[in-house]
């Protein structure tokens, strides 16, 4: 009876296997694939085993079976879209296969197992690089376990300053925790910086430009050891003139120290300035306008070489009228034409119109038909220059 039952059981299993293999073959043909008869034969042979040796035998699926056999408990999508069942199920064994990522991807784990075995927390099956990391999952682990600090970085725990895991530049550093360390341990001073401890001058850790420098600590050093004089600056010791270290403009210069140097060695004369030696006129070094000019040294030069006449000034030689070089208003003008001609009574505008004293007109008084006829009778047709015939304003003798 026992042998009959074993025979019936084996026959039923064999029949079901044959029916499944035929059904799989039809499905693969419908899917455009051809079943491998050798593999089907091997599948049938696997169940045709001696009595008592059927348990745990491997089942060999044909290539492409993964696309036609349901696999909902482990979706074959993304990077897992494989047609070769044996890629994951070694030796044709399917039941009990571990579905955790590290079963296949242990060699790909850049975290060396420190982030656990559930890779799906950050990674999706499409690609390993497309990942989202939640820093809240790392617990008390420090940033440096995964991130490499830049060279010469402050050796404190990263989380002491870096509170924003999305941006390392968003940082808050508490300088009170550095103890007696000087700024230069972390910060590089600019070129030619004063070589004293930084904390001597820099008291504000939020801004290096907020500084207080005590010049009394420089001892015998001169200003130019740290400060660059402006172009063409006097080449003497800075401290000879600059006594106020808070303002370089507050300076006193002792001109007695320049020896025989002339003013023009340091000061630029204004445009069209007299080209003589400055000290010949400028004797007051506190005020350039307090000067004395000896006009006797100019020789035959006229005043207009240095002085600009006022508008509409008489265009003659200046020295003909101006003989007092200390006062231009103290002048004598030789007006050859009578100033009271025609009852002008010294009114310049009677002849000089529009305040133009460089020209004159006679037609303000002398005009009309009788005036023209009288000159025409004398054969005079050019009436543009009356002074040719009337230099003193009187009528010419017949």
Phi, psi and omega in degrees: 000320180297319180294325179295316180295319178296320179296316180296320179297316180294322179295318180297316180296317179298318182294316180296323180294318179298315179298320180294320180295319178295318179297319179295322179298317179295318180299319181291324176295319179295332180272007179084016181243156180249128180290141177277110185295328178296319179291324177295320178297319178297322178298317179292322180294331182296329181269348180266068185246164178299158183302135177082001182243022183274335186293132176078017179283141180291147176248119183264116177270143176293157175303139180088357181296333181296339181274345183245347179264133180301139183217041188294333181288342175213086187304130178271074181236168177058231179289349179264007181284076183250145176261347183263104183299326184292348178297330179247328182258093182286147177061021177070022180254131188243320183290133177085009178293128182290128183263003178289148186301319187292346176302321180256333191249023180300324180288342181267356185283104179286351183266359179055036177078000184288340180260018177086184184259351182269083181298332183295350176300326182239325187261149173246157186297344184296308179202146180294328185288336180274086187227152175236122185249129177259109183297344179293343183277351186271355178065229184270006180296143182274156182305323186293348176294333181242326185255141179265117179297154177293166181302142177059032179285153179300131190276030178269166174303135185304318185295347178293333182240322184269105181255346182254109183283355179267346184206112180292339180285341179276094190221151176231118182249128179265103183294345181291344183272357184273354178068231183268008179295143179270159182306323185294348177293335180239328184255142179264118179297155176292166181302143176059031179286152178300131191276028178270165174305135186302319185296347178297325183245323184270104181255346181254111184281356179269343181209119180289340181280347176273094191221152176230115183253127179266103183294347180291345182275353184276353176055235187273007180289142178272162184304321186288358173291335179237328184256142179264118179297154177291167180302143176060030179284152177303137190272012179281178178295132184301317184294349177293332183243323184268104181255346181255106184284353179269346183206111180292338180287339179274089185222153176236125182250127179267102183294346180290346182276353186272354180067232184265008179297144179271161182304323185294347176294333180239328184256141179265119179296154177292166180303143177059030179285151177302137190269014178282184178290130186302314186294347176295333181245322184267106179250349179256106185283354178268346183208111182292337181282344177274085186225156177233127182245128179268101183293349181289346183271356185273353178069229184271006180295143179271161183303324185294348176293333180240329184255141179265119178297154178291166181303142176058032178286154177302130188279017180278184179289132187300315186293347176295334181244322184265106178250349179256103185284353179270349181205112181291337181282345177273084186225155176240123183248121179270096181268096186298334179273133184305128182287343180255020180299132179062032180061035179291335177055041176073008178278107185300328185289351177296325180247327182260102184271159177057030179056028178258101184271003176271353179221171182211168175216146177254347187284352175297329181247322186256104177199179178107172185292322181295321179298316182288319182295321182296320179286328180292326178296332179273003180078022181255117180250339180269106182253023185275338183224091184293330185293346178298322181255336184236068183293335180250007178086359181263158178291142180287146177296143178293000000 
